[in-house]
Every structure is written in C-alpha cells, then in structure tokens.
Amino acid sequence: MAEEEEDEPVEVYVPGRTQLQEGEELVHVASAYQMFHPMHVEWPCLSFDFLPDQLGQQRTKFPMTVYAVAGTQADKAKNNKILVMKMSSLHKTKHDGDESDDDVSDDDDEDLDDDPILEHKAVKHHGGVNRIRAMPQEAGVIATWADTSEVHIWNVSAELNALDVPPTTVLPQQKPLF
C-alpha cells in the first residue's frame, strides 16, 4: 500500500487554481526544500518581513543566517509584540530522513547535525499587527499597521544590534517614531 502511494504523482498546491477535495490534506514533502526549519512563537503572526543585513547578497553557502521581523496577534491588545529575530545555523535539510543519504555527499556541509538557533528581542505593540514591513534602505526602520487602524513607524536598530552583540544593560522600551 505504501508503494502505491509513493508512485502517485505529487502536485503542487496553488491557491485559487487547485481545488482540495473533501478530506484531502496538504502534506509537507521534505524533498521539495533545500532548507526547511519550522519555528513556533508564543502568538500567531499574520505578517513578517526579512531585514537587510551586511552578510552579502545572493548567498549560497550553508549554514545561513537571516534577520526578520514579525508582528503578533495576541489574545489582548496589550499582549502584542514586534519580534525582531535572528535565525542562524540554518543548514540544508533537503536529504534529512532520506534513506539515500549515504549516496549523497556535499563538501560544504557534510556531516552537519547542528540545530538552528533562533534569537529574538521583543518590542511591545498596542494592538494586533496586521501588516509589518521593513525599510530596505535602513534595516532598523519598520512600519506596522495595527488592528486599531493605526500605522506606526519604529526604529528597532538597538534590538537588531543586540542580537549580534548582547548588551550589558536592558534596552529601554521602544515607542513608535510616528
């Protein structure tokens, strides 16, 4: 039975073009990704954006590092946050769990079993964050659109820098620039 399921062609789900049949379930196919690292946060985030960094454009060498921001949708307006994150030690996962791993060798990341590292700093945000965007020209400047119908502009440079060099003092609570 398992062999029959493996022989079925795998189709890509395209929202708006592909109809799911009743009882049909979307599944993760590990071989479709060069790198796949799931992460979990305290509250759901409807929006996120990647921050520009000084690590170079069009990176191809593993392990990878990426900086991102996300805004939460908490149970109460006062519990929401902007998450400034650094994800590092991101290794290839394409052949994780693949029985043919012995046949595949890659000099760049051979025998790497390191777990990814997620570091973050949080900034209080009144109201759920419906949308968050980073300014491409200035990594620390972001904008949020809250469910309170307000748009805020933030400078999270201190939180971003603290991810690379931990501060000796606690960062002051941020307020929007606008």
N, C-alpha and C positions, 0 to 999 in steps of 0.2 A: 504494500500500500504506500509506504514512504517513497519507493522508487517511482511510482506513478505520479505522485505529487511533484517530485523533482523534475520530471520530464515535461510538465506543463510550462508553457512559455510565461515568463514574468513580464507583466505590462506595467508601465509607469502610470501612476495616477496623476491626472491633470485636472485640477478643479475647474468645473464648468464644462469640460469636454467628456470626462469619464463619469459614467453613472455607476454607483455602487449598488449591487443587488442586495435584496433583503438578506440579512445575516452575513453578508460579506464583510470581512475585516481587513484593514490595512496592516501590513506587517513590515518590519524593518528587515531589509536584506543587506547584511554586512558587506557583501562583495561590491555593492554599489558605491561605497565610500572609500576614499583614500584614508580618511581620518574621521572618526565618529566618537565623540566623547559626550555622553549625556550629563547634564548637571541639574541639580534641584535647588530651588530657592525657597525662602520662607513663604512668600506670597506670589501669586501668578504675576507675570509681566506681559502686558499686551504689546509692548514696543521695546525695541532695543536698537542700538546703533554701534558701529565699530569706531574707535577713536584712532586718528592718525598717530603714528609714532616715528621714531628715528631708527627703526631696525631695518629699514630698506624696503623697496618696492618689489613686487613680484617674487617673493621668497619661495624657494623650492626645497630647501634643506630642512630636514627634521632634526631635532624637535622644534616645534613652532611656538611662538608667543604671540598673544593677541590681547589688545585692550578694548574694553567695551563698556557701555553704559546701558542701564535698563531702568524702567520705572515700574513700581509695583501697583497692584490693585488689591489693597488690604481690606479687611472687614470694616474698619472705621477710617475716616478721613485722616485722623491724627496718626495712624499707624503706617502710613505710606512712606516710601523712601525712594531716593535715587540711588542705585547701586553703581559704583564705579569699580570695574573689575579688571583683574589681570589674570589671564589664563596662560599658564606656561607648562613646559614639559609635555607638549602635545605631540605625541608620536603617531606614526602610521598605525592604523588598525585594520587595514584592508584584509589582511590574512589572519586576523585573530580568530581562533577557533576553527580554522581551515585545516583539514586533515593533511593537506598537501604542503603544510608549512615547511617541511624538511626539504622539499624540492625548490622552494623559493628562497633566494638569498639576496640581500640588499646590503651593500657595503656601508651605506650611510647610517643605518640604524639596526644593524644586525644584533640579535640577542638583547634588545631593549625591552624591559618589562616595567619601566617606570610608570607610576600613576601620574596623571596630570595634576597640576597644582592650581587651585583657584584661590586667589586672594581678593578681598574686596574692602571697600570703605563705603559707608552709608551716609547719606545726607537726608535729613528729614524733609518731607514734602507734604504739604497740606492738600489732601485730595488725591484721588487715584490718577495715575499718569496714563492718559490715553495715547499719547504720542511723545517720543523723545528723539531728538536729532542732535548730532554733534556738528560743530562748525569745522569743515575740512581744513580751513586755513589756520585754525588755532585749536589745538587738541583739547584744551581745558574748558572751552566755552560750549555750553549745550543749551538747548531750549526744550521746555516741556509744555505740553498742552494738557491741562488738568480737567477732570470731570466737573470741576467747579466753574468751567467756562473761562478760565484764565490761562494766559500764556506767560511763562516765566523764562527769563534768561539767567543762567547760572555760570559761575566760574568755579569749576571743580579742579583747577590746576593743583591745589595743595593736596587734595585727596589722590589725584593721579600720581603726583611726585612721591607721596608717602608709600605707594605700592612698590616703588623701586628702592627707596631708602627710608626705612621705618623711622618716624620722628621720635625724638626723645620726650616730646610733650604732646598732650592731647590736642587735636585740632579743634579750633573754635567752631561752633555750629554755624553753618552757612545760611545766608539769606539770599534770595534772588537778587540779581543786579537790577532787574526790571520786573 
